[in-house]
Amino acid sequence: MTDIKRCRHLGEVRQHIDRLDKALLALLAERTHYVRQAVTFKDRSQIVDEERIASIIARMRMDAKAQGVDEDMVEGLWRKMIDDFIALEYKLFDGKKDSQEDRM
């Protein structure tokens, strides 16, 4: 974990939260690029991998506990993120199929 600063006022707290929000968004953008690549290696039936999802959730719960973060909150966030990325994969996969059919 990074060095957590003791804030002197609410404005300072908000500055740190804003900085973290920006960093989280950059990480989500990076994750999105990899999800887009993953679609090129899968067929439609491979988009949802329940075993991988369970593994990710278990790992994130364990990491959350180790860092003192509420495990249920982390699981909820990750499940929502995974669901949204699965929806993106279906959209990309179906769009890829549509563009292939257009070329025929």
Backbone hydrogen bonds, N-H to C=O, Kabsch-Sander energy under -0.5 kcal/mol:
donor,donor_aa,acceptor,acceptor_aa,energy
4,I,2,T,-0.7
7,C,5,K,-0.7
12,E,9,H,-0.6
13,V,9,H,-1.7
14,R,10,L,-2.7
15,Q,11,G,-1.9
16,H,12,E,-1.9
17,I,13,V,-2.3
18,D,14,R,-2.8
19,R,15,Q,-2.1
20,L,16,H,-2.4
21,D,17,I,-2.8
22,K,18,D,-2.0
23,A,19,R,-1.9
24,L,20,L,-2.9
25,L,21,D,-2.3
26,A,22,K,-1.9
27,L,23,A,-2.0
28,L,24,L,-2.3
29,A,25,L,-2.3
30,E,26,A,-2.0
31,R,27,L,-2.5
32,T,28,L,-2.4
33,H,29,A,-1.8
34,Y,30,E,-1.6
35,V,31,R,-2.4
36,R,32,T,-2.5
37,Q,33,H,-1.5
38,A,34,Y,-2.3
39,V,35,V,-1.5
40,T,36,R,-0.6
40,T,37,Q,-1.2
41,F,38,A,-1.8
42,K,39,V,-1.1
46,Q,43,D,-2.2
47,I,44,R,-1.4
49,D,47,I,-0.7
50,E,48,V,-0.6
53,I,49,D,-2.6
54,A,50,E,-2.6
55,S,51,E,-2.0
56,I,52,R,-2.7
57,I,53,I,-2.7
58,A,54,A,-2.4
59,R,55,S,-2.4
60,M,56,I,-2.8
61,R,57,I,-2.5
62,M,58,A,-2.1
63,D,59,R,-2.6
64,A,60,M,-2.7
65,K,61,R,-2.5
66,A,62,M,-2.2
67,Q,63,D,-1.5
68,G,65,K,-1.2
69,V,64,A,-3.0
74,V,70,D,-2.1
75,E,71,E,-2.6
76,G,72,D,-2.5
77,L,73,M,-2.5
78,W,74,V,-2.8
79,R,75,E,-2.9
80,K,76,G,-2.1
81,M,77,L,-2.6
82,I,78,W,-3.1
83,D,79,R,-2.6
84,D,80,K,-2.4
85,F,81,M,-2.5
86,I,82,I,-2.6
87,A,83,D,-2.2
88,L,84,D,-2.0
89,E,85,F,-2.5
90,Y,86,I,-2.5
91,K,87,A,-2.3
92,L,88,L,-3.0
93,F,89,E,-3.2
94,D,90,Y,-3.0
95,G,91,K,-2.1
96,K,92,L,-2.4
97,K,93,F,-2.2
98,D,94,D,-2.3
99,S,95,G,-2.3
100,Q,96,K,-1.7
101,E,97,K,-2.3
102,D,98,D,-1.8
103,R,99,S,-1.0
104,M,101,E,-0.9
